Amino acid sequence: MQGLAQSLDDPYTQYLPPKENKQAPEDLNGAFFGVGIELGYKESTLAVVSPIKNSPAEKAGVKSGDLILNIKDEKVKLDIDTRNMTLPTAVTHIRGEKGTPVILTLFRDGGEKSFEVTIVRDEIVVPSVDLAFIEKNGKKIAHLELHKFGGRTDKEWIAKVSEIIAARPAGLVLDLRNNPGGYLDGAVFVTSEFLSTGDIVKQEGRKSSETYRVDRKGNLTSIPLVVLVNKGSASASEITAGALQDNKRAEIVGEQSFGKGTVQEVQELSDGSSLHVTVAKWVLPSGRWIGKEGITPDVKVEDNFETKDIDEQLDMAVETVLK
């Protein structure tokens, strides 16, 4: 079954055995022991979509876009190349007991050779939404960080939106950096908060297509808005950023996003396993396919990792929203 899925030459078409299939919802809905990396592919090579905020991987210096070439776990005598490895298999190898190390061989764009990084596993609690307020030129700006589109996102989102309404800020920065995506209905829910009407995304298949539109009355349809993205923004976060950009509701600030623009249909099988098959692609209101190049920012800014106390991208987003 795994070989059958791999023969289609699409890294996101996969067969998940029962154990790996059970793990899939945990990333969106719960906590687990691991290093805190959201995985994907770059040209069929296993890659870091984004390190989870404050995770062991982030603290070890792992960055969005890093290619993972090898996984080594000396405790279980594992030393395996990742070529043709499925995402669930990679997750199984990288996760493990709390306090145990795993060694990843990485290659970073612009580097001359691969390098190893040792990461000690810990409990990973995946956050959904964080809110802070920034004072700039005597005005208050809401900084709303959305880390994933998961099972609890809607409830947490509603609570933070209520805080924003009560604070009456001059503008809002929606921070989707290192947000690897999640549920489509979460993307539609969040995007509908900022748009009165309009198309959000089209699911385009070979024989049929379906357009998702604004489906509720949002509470933040008039507040000045800027959206932050980077290389770790993927899938549902690209849908939200792209829809707001195409509907001319917000300027996008940051870096080119990841470019994960395909749809997988899941067939649950009787033994607890599942088959995930790519059946369509996400197309934005303007006709752009997310998977081709991702989201291109209106204002391109790279974060300088050498200036740890300065967030250049966030600073630019705040300046942009105050214009």
C-alpha positions as CSV (number, residue, x, y, z in Angstrom):
1,M,0.0,0.0,0.0
2,Q,2.8,2.4,0.8
3,G,4.6,1.5,-2.4
4,L,1.3,2.0,-4.4
5,A,0.9,5.5,-2.9
6,Q,4.5,6.4,-3.6
7,S,4.3,5.3,-7.2
8,L,2.0,8.3,-7.9
9,D,5.1,10.5,-7.4
10,D,3.2,12.9,-5.1
11,P,4.7,13.3,-1.6
12,Y,1.3,14.1,-0.1
13,T,-0.4,11.0,-1.4
14,Q,0.3,8.5,1.4
15,Y,-0.9,5.3,3.1
16,L,-0.9,5.6,6.9
17,P,-0.7,2.3,8.9
18,P,-3.0,2.3,12.1
19,K,-0.3,3.6,14.5
20,E,0.7,6.6,12.2
21,N,-3.0,7.3,11.4
22,K,-3.8,7.6,15.0
23,Q,-1.0,10.2,15.5
24,A,-2.4,12.6,12.7
25,P,-5.1,14.4,14.8
26,E,-2.7,14.8,17.8
27,D,-0.8,17.5,16.0
28,L,-3.9,19.6,15.8
29,N,-5.7,18.7,18.9
30,G,-3.4,17.7,21.7
31,A,0.1,17.4,23.2
32,F,2.8,14.9,22.5
33,F,6.5,14.2,23.1
34,G,8.9,15.3,20.3
35,V,11.0,18.1,19.1
36,G,8.4,20.5,17.7
37,I,8.7,20.4,13.9
38,E,5.9,20.7,11.4
39,L,7.0,18.6,8.4
40,G,6.4,18.8,4.7
41,Y,8.3,18.5,1.4
42,K,10.4,20.7,-0.8
43,E,10.6,19.1,-4.3
44,S,9.9,15.7,-2.8
45,T,12.6,16.0,0.0
46,L,11.5,15.9,3.6
47,A,11.6,19.5,4.9
48,V,10.8,21.7,7.9
49,V,7.7,23.7,7.3
50,S,8.1,25.5,10.6
51,P,9.5,24.9,14.1
52,I,6.8,25.2,16.7
53,K,7.2,28.3,18.9
54,N,9.4,27.8,22.0
55,S,10.0,24.1,21.0
56,P,13.3,22.2,21.4
57,A,13.7,22.4,17.6
58,E,13.4,26.2,17.6
59,K,15.8,26.5,20.5
60,A,18.2,24.3,18.7
61,G,18.2,26.6,15.7
62,V,16.1,24.6,13.3
63,K,14.6,26.9,10.6
64,S,11.7,26.9,8.1
65,G,12.8,25.4,4.8
66,D,15.6,23.2,6.3
67,L,15.8,19.9,4.4
68,I,16.0,16.8,6.6
69,L,18.3,14.3,5.1
70,N,18.8,11.8,7.9
71,I,17.3,10.8,11.3
72,K,19.5,9.2,13.9
73,D,18.4,7.8,17.3
74,E,21.2,5.9,19.0
75,K,18.9,4.6,21.8
76,V,16.8,2.6,19.4
77,K,19.7,2.0,17.0
78,L,18.1,4.0,14.2
79,D,20.2,5.6,11.5
80,I,18.0,6.2,8.4
81,D,18.1,8.3,5.3
82,T,14.8,10.1,4.6
83,R,14.7,9.5,0.8
84,N,11.1,8.5,-0.1
85,M,10.1,8.6,3.6
86,T,6.4,9.3,4.3
87,L,5.5,12.1,6.7
88,P,4.0,9.6,9.3
89,T,7.1,7.5,9.2
90,A,9.3,10.6,9.7
91,V,7.0,11.7,12.6
92,T,7.3,8.3,14.2
93,H,11.1,8.3,14.0
94,I,11.5,11.9,15.3
95,R,9.1,11.6,18.2
96,G,10.1,9.6,21.3
97,E,10.4,9.6,25.0
98,K,10.8,12.8,26.9
99,G,14.5,13.7,27.6
100,T,15.9,11.5,24.8
101,P,18.0,12.9,22.0
102,V,17.5,12.6,18.2
103,I,20.1,13.7,15.7
104,L,18.9,15.3,12.4
105,T,21.1,15.9,9.4
106,L,19.9,19.1,7.8
107,F,20.7,21.1,4.7
108,R,19.9,24.8,4.6
109,D,19.4,26.9,1.5
110,G,22.5,28.9,0.8
111,G,24.8,26.5,2.7
112,E,27.6,24.5,1.2
113,K,27.1,21.3,3.0
114,S,24.8,19.5,5.4
115,F,25.1,19.6,9.2
116,E,23.9,17.7,12.2
117,V,21.8,19.1,15.0
118,T,21.0,17.2,18.2
119,I,17.6,17.9,19.8
120,V,16.4,16.6,23.1
121,R,12.7,15.6,23.0
122,D,10.2,17.3,25.3
123,E,6.5,17.6,25.7
124,I,5.1,19.7,22.8
125,V,2.0,21.7,23.5
126,V,0.8,23.2,20.3
127,P,-0.7,26.7,20.9
128,S,-3.4,28.2,18.8
129,V,-3.8,32.0,19.4
130,D,-1.7,34.6,21.3
131,L,-2.6,38.3,21.6
132,A,-0.5,41.3,22.6
133,F,-0.8,45.1,22.2
134,I,2.0,47.3,20.8
135,E,2.3,51.0,21.5
136,K,3.6,53.0,18.5
137,N,3.5,56.8,18.0
138,G,0.9,57.1,20.7
139,K,-1.4,54.5,19.1
140,K,-2.3,50.9,20.1
141,I,-1.8,48.1,17.6
142,A,-3.1,44.5,18.3
143,H,-0.6,41.8,17.5
144,L,-2.7,38.6,17.0
145,E,-0.6,35.4,16.5
146,L,-2.3,32.4,15.0
147,H,-0.1,29.4,15.3
148,K,-2.3,26.8,13.7
149,F,-5.9,26.1,12.4
150,G,-6.7,23.3,14.8
151,G,-9.7,21.8,16.6
152,R,-9.7,24.4,19.4
153,T,-8.8,27.4,17.2
154,D,-12.4,28.8,16.8
155,K,-13.1,29.0,20.5
156,E,-9.7,30.6,21.3
157,W,-10.1,33.0,18.4
158,I,-13.5,34.3,19.5
159,A,-12.1,35.0,22.9
160,K,-9.1,37.0,21.5
161,V,-11.4,38.9,19.1
162,S,-13.5,40.0,22.0
163,E,-10.4,41.4,23.7
164,I,-9.5,43.3,20.6
165,I,-12.9,44.8,20.2
166,A,-12.8,45.9,23.9
167,A,-9.4,47.5,23.5
168,R,-10.3,49.4,20.3
169,P,-6.8,49.5,18.7
170,A,-5.9,51.7,15.8
171,G,-4.9,48.6,13.7
172,L,-4.2,44.9,13.8
173,V,-1.3,42.7,12.7
174,L,-2.4,39.1,12.0
175,D,0.7,37.1,12.4
176,L,0.7,33.8,10.4
177,R,4.4,33.2,10.5
178,N,5.4,29.6,11.0
179,N,1.7,28.6,10.8
180,P,1.7,25.3,8.9
181,G,-2.1,25.3,8.4
182,G,-4.7,22.8,9.5
183,Y,-8.4,22.6,8.9
184,L,-9.9,24.3,5.9
185,D,-13.0,25.3,7.8
186,G,-10.7,27.1,10.3
187,A,-9.3,29.2,7.4
188,V,-12.7,30.1,6.2
189,F,-13.8,31.0,9.7
190,V,-10.8,33.2,10.4
191,T,-10.9,34.9,7.0
192,S,-14.6,35.6,7.4
193,E,-13.7,37.7,10.5
194,F,-12.2,40.3,8.2
195,L,-14.3,40.3,5.0
196,S,-18.0,41.4,4.6
197,T,-18.4,39.4,1.4
198,G,-16.4,37.6,-1.2
199,D,-14.7,34.4,-2.3
200,I,-12.0,32.9,-0.1
201,V,-10.7,29.9,-2.0
202,K,-11.7,27.4,-4.7
203,Q,-11.0,23.7,-4.4
204,E,-10.3,22.8,-8.0
205,G,-10.3,19.1,-9.1
206,R,-10.0,17.4,-12.4
207,K,-13.8,17.0,-12.8
208,S,-15.4,19.4,-10.4
209,S,-14.7,22.4,-8.2
210,E,-16.1,24.1,-5.1
211,T,-15.8,27.7,-4.1
212,Y,-15.7,28.6,-0.4
213,R,-17.0,32.1,0.4
214,V,-17.4,34.3,3.5
215,D,-19.9,32.4,5.6
216,R,-20.6,34.6,8.7
217,K,-20.7,38.2,9.9
218,G,-17.3,39.1,11.0
219,N,-16.4,41.5,13.8
220,L,-13.2,43.0,12.4
221,T,-14.2,44.0,8.8
222,S,-13.2,47.6,9.0
223,I,-10.1,47.7,11.3
224,P,-6.8,48.5,9.4
225,L,-5.1,45.1,8.8
226,V,-1.7,43.8,7.9
227,V,-0.9,40.1,7.6
228,L,2.6,38.7,8.4
229,V,3.8,35.5,6.6
230,N,7.2,33.8,6.2
231,K,8.6,30.5,4.7
232,G,6.8,28.6,7.5
233,S,3.3,29.8,6.5
234,A,1.6,27.0,4.6
235,S,-1.7,25.5,3.5
236,A,-4.6,27.1,5.5
237,S,-2.5,30.1,6.5
238,E,-1.7,30.7,2.8
239,I,-5.4,30.5,2.0
240,T,-6.2,33.2,4.6
241,A,-3.3,35.5,3.6
242,G,-4.0,35.0,-0.1
243,A,-7.8,35.7,0.2
244,L,-7.2,38.9,2.2
245,Q,-4.7,40.0,-0.3
246,D,-6.8,39.2,-3.4
247,N,-9.9,40.9,-1.8
248,K,-7.6,44.0,-1.1
249,R,-8.5,43.8,2.5
250,A,-4.9,43.6,3.8
251,E,-1.3,44.2,2.8
252,I,1.0,41.2,3.2
253,V,4.3,41.7,4.9
254,G,7.3,39.3,5.3
255,E,8.7,36.5,3.1
256,Q,7.5,34.2,0.4
257,S,5.3,31.6,2.0
258,F,5.9,27.8,1.8
259,G,3.6,26.9,-1.1
260,K,1.5,24.0,0.0
261,G,-1.5,24.2,-2.3
262,T,-3.0,20.7,-2.7
263,V,-6.0,19.0,-1.2
264,Q,-6.0,15.4,0.2
265,E,-9.0,13.2,0.5
266,V,-8.9,10.7,3.3
267,Q,-10.2,7.2,3.0
268,E,-10.4,5.6,6.5
269,L,-9.9,1.8,6.2
270,S,-11.4,-0.9,8.5
271,D,-8.1,-1.9,10.2
272,G,-7.5,1.7,11.5
273,S,-5.2,2.7,8.6
274,S,-6.0,5.3,6.0
275,L,-5.2,6.4,2.5
276,H,-4.6,10.1,1.8
277,V,-4.9,11.0,-1.9
278,T,-4.3,14.3,-3.5
279,V,-7.5,15.1,-5.4
280,A,-7.5,18.9,-6.0
281,K,-5.6,22.1,-5.6
282,W,-6.3,25.4,-3.7
283,V,-6.9,28.3,-6.1
284,L,-7.2,31.9,-4.7
285,P,-9.9,34.4,-5.9
286,S,-7.5,35.9,-8.4
287,G,-6.9,32.5,-10.0
288,R,-3.4,32.0,-8.4
289,W,-2.5,28.5,-7.4
290,I,-1.0,28.5,-3.9
291,G,1.2,25.5,-4.6
292,K,3.1,27.1,-7.5
293,E,4.9,29.8,-5.6
294,G,3.0,30.5,-2.4
295,I,2.0,34.0,-1.3
296,T,4.2,36.9,-2.4
297,P,4.3,39.7,0.2
298,D,3.4,43.3,-0.8
299,V,6.2,44.4,1.4
300,K,9.2,42.0,1.5
301,V,11.1,41.9,4.8
302,E,13.5,39.2,6.0
303,D,14.0,38.7,9.7
304,N,17.6,39.2,10.8
305,F,18.3,36.3,13.1
306,E,21.5,37.9,14.4
307,T,19.4,40.7,16.0
308,K,17.5,38.5,18.4
309,D,15.9,41.4,20.3
310,I,14.5,43.0,17.1
311,D,11.7,41.6,15.0
312,E,12.2,43.5,11.7
313,Q,9.1,41.9,10.1
314,L,6.8,42.8,13.0
315,D,8.2,46.3,13.1
316,M,7.5,46.8,9.4
317,A,4.0,45.4,9.8
318,V,3.2,47.9,12.5
319,E,4.5,50.7,10.4
320,T,2.5,49.6,7.5
321,V,-0.8,49.2,9.4
322,L,-0.4,52.8,10.7
323,K,0.0,54.3,7.2
